[in-house]
Amino acid sequence: MTDDAGPLQRLAEYIERRISELGLEYAEVARLAGFSIEVLRKMRLGVKVRGSTYRKLERALQWEHGSVEAILAGGEPTQVDTSASEQPERRRPEPPAEPGLSPAEALRYATSAFAQRLGLKADDLEDIFQAVRRDLAGAESTRTPDPTDVSPYGTPDLSAMVLEARLAAGLSLADVARLTAEAPGAPAGLDEGWLSRLEGAALTPDEFPEHPQLDALAYALHLDPARVQEAAGVQFMNVHSVWSDDGQSRAVGVGPVSAEDHQKLQVLMQMYRRAPRK
């Protein structure tokens, strides 16, 4: 440990050491904690994350509550006392996943938002829903199974990600515009009109967001910047990513990846993955 190492770098070194002590793979730590492998990678690189994320990390690494703060302050973590447990497993069970917005709830909120934007009334929706049911029934009868990996996180595009995150947070377009303006190095142009066109997938090519806009959106909506960037790649450049199981390798291709190609890429990345730290 060097004397000039910052608190976050110090924490990163303790995280690496603890993972090695427990004999865990990075992907398993992320699964036990209930966050993505990308979030774990950020902490391992010394990037600051939310306090709630550190609580999840403490549970996964069998540290007592407050251990992360102790490490950042120059102290030592406190390990959970498992000596009294009679369970044969030496690892703690996976914590329950936090409740999120279900696909049905996301559809409900999105439909309500678009209906209000278009000036539709409750009576207008019944005919629309009947037509949607017919469309879905026809699509089900003609669809051929060809699963694709639309993105490593299951999010089809940036428009859907932003809309879902905004509705889940109970924010208006004006709220998001104000929050993006408060982001570090916030770019101009993220007004309500641009945000509305983004959510409606109606941006023109000269309006497509670049890294400053994407970082501001991640800041305003508390999203993982890597998720935002990859979702934008899917939507605006048709670039799709496939991650290895341990999150150490990434393959990038143009166009959706078929299930067969996804499996082949996983095998290839497994061959070149980094060996676990001892």
Number of C-alpha atoms within 10 A of each C-alpha: 8 6 6 8 11 13 16 19 19 20 28 22 17 18 20 14 14 15 18 15 12 13 12 15 17 21 19 16 23 21 16 21 24 19 17 16 20 17 19 23 16 15 21 19 14 17 14 16 13 8 11 9 16 20 17 20 24 22 21 22 21 20 19 15 18 13 21 24 16 14 18 17 13 13 11 14 20 16 14 14 10 12 8 6 9 8 10 6 8 11 14 14 10 14 13 9 11 7 6 9 12 9 9 9 14 18 13 11 15 17 13 16 14 13 15 12 10 9 9 12 11 9 8 11 14 11 10 10 11 11 12 12 12 11 11 11 11 11 11 10 8 8 8 8 6 9 12 14 19 22 21 16 14 9 17 17 21 24 22 19 18 21 23 21 18 19 17 15 11 9 13 12 18 13 13 22 20 15 17 26 19 14 17 11 12 18 17 10 15 21 15 16 12 18 22 17 14 21 20 13 15 14 17 9 8 6 12 15 20 11 13 15 19 22 23 25 26 21 20 20 20 13 16 17 18 15 21 22 18 21 30 24 18 22 18 15 13 15 19 22 22 23 19 20 18 18 19 18 16 15 14 12 11 12 15 18 22 14 13 11 14 20 13 12 19 17 14 14 21 15 9 11 16 11 8 11 13 8
